[in-house]
Amino acid sequence: MADQDSERGLRARTFGTVAEEYARLRPAPCGAAVDWLVPEGCGRVLDLAAGAGTLTAMLGERAGEVVAVEPDDRMRATLADRCPDATVLNGTAEELPLPDGQLDAVVVASAWHWFDPERAVPEIARVLRPGGRLSVVWNTLDITVPWVAEWYAGLRPDPAAPREAPGPAASREAPDPAASREAPDPAASREAPDPAVPREAPDRRLASRGARLREDLRAAGPLFEDPEENAVTCTRRTTPADAAALLGTYSRVIMLPPEDRRRLLAKAETTLRARLSLPADEEFDLPFRSLCWRATRTATPAQVGRG
């Protein structure tokens, strides 16, 4: 248990080491998915665990005011540069630096599995107004498309391979606040697979993540209505080189030894170019699938406190 908790904490701290690449390569969820997640007429929305701001700018097009909370200093600096109109704050899902009941929506993109739901769910409920919305989305490559599924076959790193910290300075640094994203439950079923290389069929993945979210919300009491779910597909323009480099922004790949990481990304680019008969710098449409849930904050008689 301790070993798995330690690995999850280390993985949570890896993203800041690739903040610029993360910002450049990670696609936001499909536009129609964001439309579905954000309530119409939304005044104030929180992008929670906002990372490098991949989703933040899209929220700004759909809400009057955007607040972005991100625990990693490096990711937060990149986010602030990319989204100067957003209010960018240091914080975590378990302890939000926001007043009670002032938000119309909280959106979480590809980060719910890092949270401690026993603390995060009441805290999210606290900052939402009654009738406000919690929205959760995972953006994955669409392996219902046959060539995408074929490309990804065999690319997942060997889980038994040794992993190292992102850099020699990591052991000298004070605990990184991003580690608070780590979920306390070490059970394998709690941890969502890396979206870079999906392990499950999309319908099964939607069902399993939806079941976890429902369990998390119900365990907190009558704070949220039962979540609705949706799945949206879209494509993003990219090149074979950048599509392969995208893999390098996921924690399991970041933590590989450098030579293993280099080989994996080179193989990903080579096989993709061969599959599509493209040079490295020619653009093509890469299919994505956004798995979405939204739940309404109930009108409870008493305001949720920090406990």
C-alpha positions, 0 to 999 in steps of 0.5 A: 500500500505504501509503495503504491501510494508513493508511486502515485504521489511521484506520478502526481509531481511529474507533470510540472517537469513537462509543463511547456510540452503539456501546454503545447501538445495536450488537446482540450476536450471536444468543443461539444463536450465543453458545451454540454459540461458548462451550464447555459448562462454560466456566470462564474466557473472553476477549472479545478486542477487546471494544469497548463490551462488546456481547458481554461481558455475554452471555459472563458468563451462560455462563462462570464468569469473563470477561476483556475486552481492548480497546485503545481507551481510550474504548471500554474505559471504556464497557465497564468501566461496562457490565460491572462484573463483567468483568476489563477490560484494555488490550491487543491480539490481538498482545500479550495481557496474560495468562498462558500456558494459563489460558483455556478460550475466546477469543471475537472478535466482528466484529474478526478482520479488524483483527488481524495473524494472523501475531502474533495466532494464536500469541498466542491459542494461548499464552493458551488451555489445550490443548483450549481454543476459539477462536471467531470471529463476525460479526454482520450484518443478514440480507439473505436477508430480502427487505425488508432487502436492498431497504432496503440497496440503494443505502445504501453510501457511495461509496468514492471520496468524500473522508473526514475524520478523526473530529475535529480533535483526532485529528491532535493525539493520540498514536497510538491503541492501537486502531490495532494492530487494523489488519491488515498485509496490504493486499490487498482480500481480507483486509479484511472488508466493513463488516457494516452494508451487506453486499456479498456473499450470506450463503452466499458471505460465510460461505465467504469469511470461513471461508476467510480464517480457515482460512488464518490458522490453518493458516499459524501451524502446528499450533496449532488444529484445522480450524474448524467453521462455523455460521450463526444468525439472530435478530431484535432489537427496534428503531425505524426511527430507531435502525436507521438510526443503527446505520449510523453506528457502522461505520467507513466511515460514521463517516469520511464528511464530516459532511453526507454522513453526515447525508444517508446516515442520514436516507435510511436512516431515511426509506426504512425507515419508508416500506418498513415503514409505521412512525413513527420511534419504533415498534418492529419486529423487525430480522433479523440473521445471526451467522456463526460459527466455532470451532476447538479448541486442539491439545495441542502438546508445547511451550507457545507462547511470545511469540517 
